[in-house]
Amino acid sequence: MKDKTGEVIKFDFFDKYSPYRLLVVSLVVAVFIIYPNISIFSLERNYLGETRQTAHLLFFIFRYLYFTGFIWILIRYNLRKIKTPAISKRLLQAFLITGIAYLIYVCFSLLLSPKKEWYSGLLVFQFFVMFIFSSLIGHVANLYSEQRRKEQEIEQLRIENLESRYNALTNQINPHFFFNSLNGLTSVIRKKPGDFALEYVNKLSDVFRYILQSDRKGLVTLGEELEFVKAFLYMMEVRFANKLGFKINVPDEKRDLKIPVLSLLPLIENVAMHNTIDSEHHMEVNICLNENLELSVSNPLFPKLAPHESNGTGLKNLENRFMLLMNSQIRIKNDGERFTVYLPLKKA
């Protein structure tokens, strides 16, 4: 599994626990394992001579260190080497290691122990406890690592799915806007050749540059979006011979708020698409910020005599992008006289 930079995503339970931490765990667990030996030694030391007390003490220290080292190795092996999800295979491997460790301990016990304890039921029980404890630790850690790995894969797939959906939504904007812009350019060249057409082309290039760069952006500042809108508004005003105007009222200190890129483009296009704009119907679009930190885009309604065929793709696209990027919904108000869209903003 790889992230967006191409690096492999890996979750390893053992990476969270250094060998030193495992050593501390082993030292603590070993105390509980040899606790019966501590009790026995405390009861017997009053009946042993000084020499035998020293021998017992040294062997007790050896036993403690041996158990500590064995627990450390067995836990580490379970965490790092045994990756199988099958508990039976894990128990088999851990049992073989425990058996080898038991035989090694017996050999040392025959040489060092003042009393032959290698055959005692207590010793067998102690090794059995270490075997079960380490195997369970390894099995639980493996299950946890596998669960975390699956969660990471699911999260990565969710992000990739959201990105794919967002890119698809963004790509819907470009062809629609492209054809409208060409129609506007044709109209300007026909009616206002020369410098007007040249300035229109310059503004059109600024608009297209912003749109082409939008595929690398999700959220932009309100200031960036409004700067883009200014270039686009010039094109619209020239196209409609100043019969379409815009009034923007957004305080400078609020321009750091975040908004999905290209949020205003479909709203402004819809104004021109669905309304009659001529000398008798001057259109003024108001863009302002309300007290709820929503960007309000409002225009009067001058419905065309022959309504433009539309499937509502622009607003649906906008609603979907706000849900994907901000997990919030836009609000639409139509009172028959004005059409207003409220876009929620996000603090930087």
Secondary structure, 3 states (H helix, E strand, C coil): CECCCCCECCCCHHHHCCHHHHHHHHHHHHHHHCHHHHHHHHHHHHHCCHHHHHHHHHHHHHHHHHHHHHHHHHHHHHHHCCCCCCHHHHHHHHHHHHHHHHHHHHHHHHHHCCCCCCCCHHHHHHHHHHHHHHHHHHHHHHHHHHHHHHHHHHHHHHHHHHHHHHHHHHHHHHHHHHHHHHHHHHHHHHHCCCHHHHHHHHHHHHHHHHHHHHHHCCEEEHHHHHHHHHHHHHHHHHHCCCCEEEEEECCHHHCCCEEECCCHHHHHHHHHHHECCECCECEEEEEEECCCCEEEEEEECCECCCCCCCCCHHHHHHHHHHHHHHCCCCEEEECCCEEEEEEECECC
